[in-house]
Amino acid sequence: MPETIPVANPQAQFLAHEAALRNAIDRVLTRGRYIMGEEVAHFEHEFAAFLNARFCIGVASGTDALILALKACGIVPGDEVITTSHSAVATIAAIELAGATPVFADIEPDTRCLSPQALAPLISERTRAVLPVHIYGQPAAMEEILSVARRFNLKVIEDCAQAHGAAIGGKKAGTWGDAAAFSFYPTKNLGALGDGGAVVTGSPEIAAAVRETREYGWRERYVSSVAGMNSRLDEIQAAVLREKLHHLTQDNDRRREIARTYALAIEDSPIVGPSIFPGTTHAMHLYVVECERRNSLRDYLHKAGIGTAFHYPCAIHQQPAYDNRIRGCRDLKNTEAFYRRLLSLPMYPELTDAEVERIGDALRQWNSDT
Ligand SMILES: *Cc1c(COP(=O)(O)O)cnc(C)c1O
């Protein structure tokens, strides 16, 4: 029995760049400045340059990045923010932690992201923002979403936690809306060795508001001009992220190469892979297939030593904490159909060619065996 291939493997990425990462961490340890030093400042510039964005502000997590972006966009208690029930729970948690009220729109079956058609009918006089999630690394239909948002004067905050390097027509996810939130959780396309996040924006006002709020509302040191909090990216994580950012483009290319092998293995089978749209760059954070008999497929792959996962086991409106209490939750036909069929295959750049072949063979074999 060959060794099991895990569905995610952040340690493999550490080992792939071990010497450089240890050097980066050591540099910070020796320098003696651990919070808000030059590593964070450099990383913010370098990540903004990578995205072709104007401002990047490092914060403590993707969840905090969403909260800070919402607040900086002027979202206040009582405001409604429209998003999808198909996301990490963090998306909805952040909306509620910002004091706002989430509303659920359905997804499109092909992008699996917020449906622009579902958006307009949900807009009420309390709606202030729309928060599309570029789920699995597939960019949401930003042009269509922005055109609805403009018509109704809504802010647009992108959840880019799974979409580092995704793009539409070369314009990166995170540069379409008023602000965007990134997570650097270890398994993300750009992952730290701990928690981290960033807000990205083209607006000097939003950038200034996030900078103040992430550190006690300080405009100058020890003087709180606005009510703030503590949500800083630390120097060690920033140094790690600077090192890993060098490899992000190549890593994303490798993810797409793996995806092409999977796509070939499942063509002419009842397993449906993610849609690939010409002109759109999928960041391939996760490779999620749809399959009527997904439990059979999962069991078969597990017996063949191939890890899988459900991202996620249930949609947010089906989780106990959010069950039945969020407007829009009764009209999520595409979301619910998708959740009955989804299954994630292993996806990370360090998968070897032999492992990818083994996974492809198992997918073909399941199809001919069943
Ligand atoms: C990971 C993730 C988040 C939250 O990021 P954290 O850094 O874990 O707080 C938010 N939204 C989506 C879609 C995510 O995948």
The ligand as a Gaussian input file, in Angstrom:
#p B3LYP/6-31G(d) Opt

LIG

0 1
 C       -9.529000      31.151000       4.947000
 C      -10.702000      31.974000       4.603000
 C      -11.106000      33.088000       5.360000
 C      -10.547000      33.396000       6.709000
 O       -9.196000      33.580000       6.805000
 P       -8.456000      33.350000       8.224000
 O       -7.069000      33.836000       7.933000
 O       -8.526000      31.907000       8.556000
 O       -9.141000      34.214000       9.239000
 C      -12.134000      33.881000       4.874000
 N      -12.776000      33.585000       3.725000
 C      -12.443000      32.504000       2.980000
 C      -13.181000      32.248000       1.717000
 C      -11.417000      31.658000       3.405000
 O      -11.108000      30.580000       2.657000

